[in-house]
């Protein structure tokens, strides 16, 4: 038997279109910060950091668009993005970054 942490939040019955970032997805049954007595003590700080980061990003750039397909980490235990190429348009004109 293998316990793969990378399989958490990967149930296609609960999370349709698993590889798509959808901030409006309604499901709240994810395992990102654990549950119950094992809930991550740093979860509130992580949520605040994510909120502030996204707010600042949206303030600074007029638009953000995918420049190419996201590249995933190729790892048996942990999944996630290795690279997310985006085109950003700040107030001064277009720029490309990863």
C-alpha positions, 0 to 999 in steps of 0.5 A, a space after each residue: 500500500 502506498 500513501 500518496 499525499 499528491 492524491 489529496 484533492 484529486 478525487 474527480 467526483 469531488 473536484 471536476 477538471 482537477 488541473 484547472 485553477 478555478 477560484 470560484 469552485 464551490 467545493 469546500 471539502 479539500 485537504 489543503 490544511 488538514 482537518 480536525 486536530 491535525 489542522 495546520 496552525 499556519 493556515 490563517 497566515 497562509 490564507 492572509 498571505 495569499 489574499 494580500 498577494 492576489 490583491 497586490 497582483 491585481 492592483 499592479 497589473 492591468 491584465 494577466 494571461 497564460 502565455 503557454 501551457 502550465 508545466 507540472 512537477 513530475 513527482 510521485 508524491 507531491 504535485 503542483 506547478 513547476 512553471 506558469 508562464 504568463 503575459 502581464 500588462 502593467 500600466 506601462 505596457 506588455 511584459 512576459 514572465 514565468 
